[in-house]
Amino acid sequence: MQIIDYGVSRLSVIPVRKETADQSEQVTQLLFGDDYEVLEQTKDRKWLRIRINFDQYEGWIDARQHHSISREHFEYISRAEFKISLDLSSSLLYNKTPLPILIGSIIPITGAELFKMEEQFAFNGDSKSLGQKREFDFLRSIATKYINAPYLWGGKSPFGIDCSGFVQMVFKICGYKLLRDASQQANQGKSVKAFEEAEPGDVTFFRNNENKIVHTGIILNDHRIIHASGRVRIDQLTTEGIVNSETKAVSHQLSHIRRILAS
């Protein structure tokens, strides 16, 4: 399909919807700094269908929330080693105006000079290089920052996040690319053959009665799991699945385990 424009999020959070209506299901979100291609525009010019560069996920955004960039700028973003924010929430000065941003936002600042563009940024929060791969201890510290974040379908922020969005964001901050949905993530990385071989940092997947992948989470020490179910929480993981720490009932049936972190 022909690309008709390119864009980058210049708001803290932008909902990406399944259809062209504010009432439509939110399928994912753009955080500040996320770049995308514009594939289609509605006849009334109110909605744009986009493909997010990071995970190739598609959906519709409000055209009023679109920030157009050139193809050259889009290609530069893909090559650049930008920073990713580590604070749950912080702010930056964008064109001399304060703007709140959330953990996992892309900060267009590199070790080299800024790309020659009209936009101006100033950021003093905690960050790391986007592509720098980190180990389990760092991953755990990032994952636990989301504790008690409310569950939100399609969400990717500490103020609303779903299970696969949580896993994707934690690994993104740690320097790894995961796809958006649990069913897509379920085929990434390396297979862990047996439950006893699981290690902290491995990603677990859970199935429904139709054997479809419907949930995911990250293994911590002592066979605990951190996942988004009602809220981001820590429960116990067994060969059956997730044992809710409050009700002691199995809430999700274990399907399989994958290893994403480099050995």
One Martini backbone bead per residue (centre of mass of N, CA, C, O) as a GRO file, in nm:
protein
  263
    1MET     BB    1   0.098   0.035   0.020
    2GLN     BB    2   0.069   0.362   0.002
    3ILE     BB    3   0.238   0.626   0.130
    4ILE     BB    4   0.110   0.951   0.251
    5ASP     BB    5   0.266   0.956   0.535
    6TYR     BB    6   0.428   1.090   0.829
    7GLY     BB    7   0.483   1.024   1.189
    8VAL     BB    8   0.473   1.173   1.529
    9SER     BB    9   0.447   1.177   1.860
   10ARG     BB   10   0.341   1.494   2.047
   11LEU     BB   11   0.212   1.322   2.276
   12SER     BB   12   0.174   1.133   2.548
   13VAL     BB   13  -0.117   1.016   2.435
   14ILE     BB   14  -0.251   0.794   2.173
   15PRO     BB   15  -0.521   0.664   2.042
   16VAL     BB   16  -0.579   0.343   1.888
   17ARG     BB   17  -0.820   0.239   1.656
   18LYS     BB   18  -1.027   0.021   1.487
   19GLU     BB   19  -1.207   0.271   1.421
   20THR     BB   20  -1.383   0.574   1.300
   21ALA     BB   21  -1.416   0.633   1.636
   22ASP     BB   22  -1.434   0.731   1.965
   23GLN     BB   23  -1.602   0.456   2.042
   24SER     BB   24  -1.385   0.282   1.965
   25GLU     BB   25  -1.168   0.051   1.997
   26GLN     BB   26  -0.879   0.013   2.171
   27VAL     BB   27  -0.566  -0.134   2.053
   28THR     BB   28  -0.369   0.113   2.113
   29GLN     BB   29  -0.066   0.316   2.159
   30LEU     BB   30   0.082   0.632   2.164
   31LEU     BB   31   0.379   0.762   2.245
   32PHE     BB   32   0.611   0.962   2.288
   33GLY     BB   33   0.798   0.926   1.975
   34ASP     BB   34   0.623   0.765   1.804
   35ASP     BB   35   0.635   0.616   1.489
   36TYR     BB   36   0.472   0.653   1.154
   37GLU     BB   37   0.249   0.547   0.906
   38VAL     BB   38   0.040   0.663   0.645
   39LEU     BB   39  -0.227   0.483   0.466
   40GLU     BB   40  -0.498   0.653   0.543
   41GLN     BB   41  -0.794   0.855   0.455
   42THR     BB   42  -1.066   1.000   0.514
   43LYS     BB   43  -1.285   1.194   0.343
   44ASP     BB   44  -1.311   1.400   0.602
   45ARG     BB   45  -1.012   1.401   0.744
   46LYS     BB   46  -1.039   1.275   1.058
   47TRP     BB   47  -0.885   1.001   0.970
   48LEU     BB   48  -0.603   0.774   1.037
   49ARG     BB   49  -0.417   0.519   0.899
   50ILE     BB   50  -0.175   0.329   1.078
   51ARG     BB   51   0.182   0.233   1.109
   52ILE     BB   52   0.383   0.115   1.339
   53ASN     BB   53   0.719   0.087   1.346
   54PHE     BB   54   0.794  -0.107   1.583
   55ASP     BB   55   0.525  -0.338   1.526
   56GLN     BB   56   0.316  -0.296   1.277
   57TYR     BB   57   0.071  -0.163   1.386
   58GLU     BB   58  -0.281  -0.108   1.329
   59GLY     BB   59  -0.476   0.206   1.294
   60TRP     BB   60  -0.671   0.474   1.433
   61ILE     BB   61  -0.647   0.833   1.415
   62ASP     BB   62  -0.669   1.146   1.497
   63ALA     BB   63  -0.583   1.404   1.290
   64ARG     BB   64  -0.532   1.616   1.529
   65GLN     BB   65  -0.284   1.410   1.643
   66HIS     BB   66  -0.112   1.467   1.405
   67HIS     BB   67   0.249   1.457   1.318
   68SER     BB   68   0.420   1.569   1.065
   69ILE     BB   69   0.673   1.413   0.857
   70SER     BB   70   0.930   1.336   0.688
   71ARG     BB   71   1.090   1.086   0.535
   72GLU     BB   72   1.372   1.163   0.638
   73HIS     BB   73   1.293   1.172   0.937
   74PHE     BB   74   1.187   0.883   0.958
   75GLU     BB   75   1.458   0.747   0.877
   76TYR     BB   76   1.622   0.871   1.105
   77ILE     BB   77   1.472   0.749   1.344
   78SER     BB   78   1.542   0.449   1.263
   79ARG     BB   79   1.865   0.508   1.313
   80ALA     BB   80   1.855   0.632   1.574
   81GLU     BB   81   1.989   0.680   1.918
   82PHE     BB   82   1.774   0.709   2.131
   83LYS     BB   83   1.584   0.776   2.405
   84ILE     BB   84   1.440   0.630   2.708
   85SER     BB   85   1.215   0.653   2.945
   86LEU     BB   86   1.209   0.577   3.322
   87ASP     BB   87   0.991   0.745   3.423
   88LEU     BB   88   0.672   0.735   3.490
   89SER     BB   89   0.693   1.056   3.514
   90SER     BB   90   0.739   1.352   3.313
   91SER     BB   91   0.922   1.624   3.157
   92LEU     BB   92   0.928   1.850   2.878
   93LEU     BB   93   1.067   2.068   2.645
   94TYR     BB   94   0.851   2.183   2.382
   95ASN     BB   95   0.891   2.456   2.235
   96LYS     BB   96   0.894   2.591   2.538
   97THR     BB   97   0.689   2.361   2.640
   98PRO     BB   98   0.537   2.185   2.866
   99LEU     BB   99   0.547   1.809   2.875
  100PRO     BB  100   0.404   1.525   2.943
  101ILE     BB  101   0.551   1.204   3.022
  102LEU     BB  102   0.617   0.856   2.984
  103ILE     BB  103   0.707   0.560   3.023
  104GLY     BB  104   0.861   0.480   2.707
  105SER     BB  105   0.951   0.729   2.587
  106ILE     BB  106   1.078   0.910   2.314
  107ILE     BB  107   1.393   1.074   2.301
  108PRO     BB  108   1.532   1.314   2.067
  109ILE     BB  109   1.830   1.217   2.191
  110THR     BB  110   2.177   1.225   2.139
  111GLY     BB  111   2.521   1.213   2.127
  112ALA     BB  112   2.466   1.383   1.907
  113GLU     BB  113   2.336   1.584   1.715
  114LEU     BB  114   2.066   1.715   1.634
  115PHE     BB  115   1.838   1.708   1.429
  116LYS     BB  116   1.754   1.914   1.169
  117MET     BB  117   1.507   2.094   1.335
  118GLU     BB  118   1.251   2.289   1.469
  119GLU     BB  119   1.254   2.126   1.705
  120GLN     BB  120   1.259   2.151   2.071
  121PHE     BB  121   1.457   1.998   2.338
  122ALA     BB  122   1.413   1.931   2.701
  123PHE     BB  123   1.579   1.685   2.923
  124ASN     BB  124   1.612   1.558   3.287
  125GLY     BB  125   1.558   1.274   3.297
  126ASP     BB  126   1.543   0.940   3.301
  127SER     BB  127   1.764   0.737   3.086
  128LYS     BB  128   1.816   0.542   2.782
  129SER     BB  129   1.917   0.358   2.540
  130LEU     BB  130   1.711   0.198   2.333
  131GLY     BB  131   1.925  -0.043   2.224
  132GLN     BB  132   2.001  -0.121   2.508
  133LYS     BB  133   2.073  -0.412   2.660
  134ARG     BB  134   1.926  -0.574   2.941
  135GLU     BB  135   1.889  -0.724   3.237
  136PHE     BB  136   1.694  -0.861   3.477
  137ASP     BB  137   1.725  -0.651   3.704
  138PHE     BB  138   1.622  -0.422   3.528
  139LEU     BB  139   1.355  -0.542   3.440
  140ARG     BB  140   1.235  -0.562   3.726
  141SER     BB  141   1.246  -0.257   3.790
  142ILE     BB  142   1.049  -0.182   3.563
  143ALA     BB  143   0.805  -0.366   3.616
  144THR     BB  144   0.752  -0.257   3.919
  145LYS     BB  145   0.660   0.033   3.834
  146TYR     BB  146   0.361  -0.089   3.740
  147ILE     BB  147   0.239  -0.128   3.994
  148ASN     BB  148  -0.114  -0.082   3.990
  149ALA     BB  149  -0.179  -0.064   3.714
  150PRO     BB  150  -0.441  -0.036   3.527
  151TYR     BB  151  -0.650  -0.198   3.339
  152LEU     BB  152  -0.622  -0.155   2.968
  153TRP     BB  153  -0.737  -0.174   2.671
  154GLY     BB  154  -0.454  -0.090   2.475
  155GLY     BB  155  -0.255  -0.022   2.685
  156LYS     BB  156   0.092   0.161   2.771
  157SER     BB  157   0.052   0.273   3.066
  158PRO     BB  158   0.056   0.349   3.414
  159PHE     BB  159  -0.269   0.445   3.357
  160GLY     BB  160  -0.292   0.203   3.137
  161ILE     BB  161  -0.288  -0.160   3.087
  162ASP     BB  162  -0.202  -0.445   2.923
  163CYS     BB  163  -0.051  -0.743   2.909
  164SER     BB  164   0.109  -0.700   2.635
  165GLY     BB  165   0.189  -0.407   2.684
  166PHE     BB  166   0.361  -0.462   2.929
  167VAL     BB  167   0.566  -0.655   2.802
  168GLN     BB  168   0.654  -0.472   2.571
  169MET     BB  169   0.755  -0.227   2.740
  170VAL     BB  170   0.967  -0.362   2.917
  171PHE     BB  171   1.139  -0.467   2.675
  172LYS     BB  172   1.183  -0.200   2.533
  173ILE     BB  173   1.342  -0.066   2.766
  174CYS     BB  174   1.557  -0.320   2.744
  175GLY     BB  175   1.599  -0.356   2.404
  176TYR     BB  176   1.332  -0.506   2.297
  177LYS     BB  177   1.138  -0.667   2.039
  178LEU     BB  178   0.788  -0.669   2.051
  179LEU     BB  179   0.493  -0.745   1.993
  180ARG     BB  180   0.163  -0.666   2.081
  181ASP     BB  181   0.040  -0.945   2.100
  182ALA     BB  182   0.028  -1.240   2.261
  183SER     BB  183   0.003  -1.422   2.002
  184GLN     BB  184   0.270  -1.300   1.884
  185GLN     BB  185   0.473  -1.338   2.124
  186ALA     BB  186   0.446  -1.662   2.143
  187ASN     BB  187   0.684  -1.680   1.890
  188GLN     BB  188   0.907  -1.555   2.048
  189GLY     BB  189   1.203  -1.654   2.076
  190LYS     BB  190   1.261  -1.915   2.303
  191SER     BB  191   1.204  -2.225   2.397
  192VAL     BB  192   1.065  -2.365   2.695
  193LYS     BB  193   1.019  -2.692   2.764
  194ALA     BB  194   1.024  -2.659   3.085
  195PHE     BB  195   0.928  -2.543   3.384
  196GLU     BB  196   1.209  -2.603   3.531
  197GLU     BB  197   1.368  -2.408   3.305
  198ALA     BB  198   1.283  -2.157   3.414
  199GLU     BB  199   1.345  -1.801   3.414
  200PRO     BB  200   1.410  -1.505   3.494
  201GLY     BB  201   1.235  -1.321   3.227
  202ASP     BB  202   1.041  -1.495   3.129
  203VAL     BB  203   0.768  -1.574   2.910
  204THR     BB  204   0.425  -1.616   2.962
  205PHE     BB  205   0.150  -1.828   2.851
  206PHE     BB  206  -0.213  -1.822   2.801
  207ARG     BB  207  -0.514  -2.017   2.794
  208ASN     BB  208  -0.802  -2.126   2.679
  209ASN     BB  209  -1.043  -2.365   2.602
  210GLU     BB  210  -0.950  -2.308   2.281
  211ASN     BB  211  -0.629  -2.261   2.281
  212LYS     BB  212  -0.597  -1.956   2.322
  213ILE     BB  213  -0.417  -1.675   2.345
  214VAL     BB  214  -0.487  -1.441   2.644
  215HIS     BB  215  -0.202  -1.431   2.805
  216THR     BB  216   0.062  -1.247   2.992
  217GLY     BB  217   0.402  -1.271   3.141
  218ILE     BB  218   0.658  -1.231   3.401
  219ILE     BB  219   0.921  -1.383   3.539
  220LEU     BB  220   1.026  -1.429   3.857
  221ASN     BB  221   1.124  -1.508   4.137
  222ASP     BB  222   0.998  -1.789   4.277
  223HIS     BB  223   0.762  -1.835   4.075
  224ARG     BB  224   0.683  -1.556   3.984
  225ILE     BB  225   0.435  -1.315   3.855
  226ILE     BB  226   0.407  -1.044   3.624
  227HIS     BB  227   0.085  -0.882   3.565
  228ALA     BB  228  -0.217  -0.792   3.378
  229SER     BB  229  -0.498  -0.814   3.620
  230GLY     BB  230  -0.677  -0.534   3.672
  231ARG     BB  231  -0.371  -0.524   3.751
  232VAL     BB  232  -0.059  -0.484   3.837
  233ARG     BB  233   0.084  -0.799   3.945
  234ILE     BB  234   0.170  -1.052   4.193
  235ASP     BB  235   0.212  -1.400   4.145
  236GLN     BB  236   0.177  -1.739   4.118
  237LEU     BB  237   0.361  -2.006   3.954
  238THR     BB  238   0.250  -2.295   3.783
  239THR     BB  239   0.180  -2.571   3.592
  240GLU     BB  240  -0.116  -2.460   3.557
  241GLY     BB  241  -0.059  -2.147   3.658
  242ILE     BB  242  -0.221  -1.888   3.801
  243VAL     BB  243  -0.205  -1.789   4.143
  244ASN     BB  244  -0.395  -1.618   4.335
  245SER     BB  245  -0.298  -1.445   4.622
  246GLU     BB  246  -0.600  -1.415   4.739
  247THR     BB  247  -0.780  -1.678   4.635
  248LYS     BB  248  -0.600  -1.939   4.531
  249ALA     BB  249  -0.673  -1.939   4.236
  250VAL     BB  250  -0.690  -2.027   3.909
  251SER     BB  251  -0.679  -1.781   3.645
  252HIS     BB  252  -0.456  -1.923   3.447
  253GLN     BB  253  -0.360  -2.117   3.174
  254LEU     BB  254  -0.093  -2.284   3.088
  255SER     BB  255   0.107  -2.307   2.795
  256HIS     BB  256   0.393  -2.131   2.771
  257ILE     BB  257   0.754  -2.065   2.724
  258ARG     BB  258   0.970  -1.778   2.677
  259ARG     BB  259   1.291  -1.651   2.554
  260ILE     BB  260   1.439  -1.321   2.532
  261LEU     BB  261   1.677  -1.302   2.683
  262ALA     BB  262   1.997  -1.286   2.684
  263SER     BB  263   2.256  -1.507   2.789
   0.00000   0.00000   0.00000
